[in-house]
């Protein structure tokens, strides 16, 4: 056997090399020598091709007779992490892009975000440090890749939704977050709005994410930054109905998206939902239903009941109770501190001006119901002897209302329209919204989606979708390693993979590669994802 190299030159001037593993044999009928092509080796790096050629020629290297000063370590590249996620990428996304010019560029972008998030300008340098097996010469190709990705998003999401249909999944989780921009962004979608990143000084876009019940991303929607949470839900429902054609669905979403209009729209569209009541709605239900009110004092026997085809479950969480009390007291403390500073103003203000300052403080910390205040009218004479009237602030805490609020600490009520999902099961499904929150946390802090510097709409959407493709692979990795994650953290596993390096070594004219010694954990990870444990030496 030997390696045969075919060189093709296109009219554009580009040259392509193809390496084949070939076996020579003699035709029995004609007696003529012929070649049999066994495998295409073009995906292997040049160093591997050279090493294989040396091995096939049966040329042996006697290490004992070689001066070790002649040994050169040409370079070392990340191997374990890259090859493992290359396999995942090919499994889930490679079939969508295998026949395009953007497959390698997109693979590089998606894997880079998992291990070493960089700008498109810096990805080219990153590729030279890892064992991807190819290079990207023009950085503009990476930008073009994002534009192309946006055009393919619907197709990919439809194919991902087929898996949901095949699995018979009837639960979809929905939540929304935002990400901010450095620069103006695109004027049509980059707007000022409520920033979950606490960057109200930057324009932003909102990101709506739909996942399956196990947290697997299905669909990502980019929404103008000034649209509120409640306004996004109907669009997502329409998207599921028109694009995916999934008929029997129970939507699970946070109370921040709950409105009468949204709930009516869901039911008219033929979908069920699970959500939670707001604090005011919970108090109202308690006043209307004596059984619920009694159960607020019996935390071990919470109520479940049905009203007009809707199923309610009252839940108590001890940790949430402590958190509710701490947050309320903190807000009351901040409010009273501000009110004391207003009382101590050296300058006198009119009643109207003082009322304005007090209202701003109380509304900012949302403590109007916990503080009773009065602005009294007082008379003072100025230097000329004229009588002028000013305001004087007096306040006190509404102790009864604070005690009443403490009664509801730690409680929340889950509402479900699906008669098959009630009680503890509906509560469990609602708590699964934390899976979407974890996805947002991973995309923001691990994959580093923000800040965004792009300013074309299609490129912004391509960038955000590529980030969620990265999270999709990370999520699948976590599912495959669920048993290991009971012992190790995700960072431990990813760190172990990055330790697995591939060394390129040269002695005289002989080149070969060697993977670093594997730990038991590293070997386990590579075997799970069918990554070769050995290189040609």
Secondary structure, DSSP 4 states (H G I P E B T S, - for coil): -EEEEEEEE-TTS-EEEEEEEEEEEE-TTT--EEEEEEEE-TTS-HHHHHHHHHHHTT----GGGS-GGGEEEEEEEE-HHHHHHHHHHIIIIIHHHTTSTTHHHHHHHHHHHHHS---HHHHHHHHTTB--S-----THHHHHHHHHHHHHHHHHHHHHHHHHHHTT--EEEEEEEEEEBSS---TTT-B----TTS-TTS-EEEEEEEEETT--EEEEEEEETT--HHHHHHHHHHHIIIII---S-EEEE-GGG--HHHHHHHHHTT-EEEEE--HHHHHHHHHH-HHHHHHTT-TTS--EEEETTEEEEEEE-HHHHHHHHHHHHHHHHHHHHHHHHHHT-SS---HHHHHHHHHHHHHHHT-GGGEEEEEEEEEEE-TTS-EEEEEEEEEEE-HHHHHHHHTTTTEEEEEE--TTS-HHHHHHHHHTTHHHHHHHHIIIIIS---SB---SHHHHHHHHHHHHHHHHHHHHHHHHTTTGGGTS-HHHHHHHHHH-EEEEEEETTEEEEEEPPPPHHHHHHHHHTT--S----
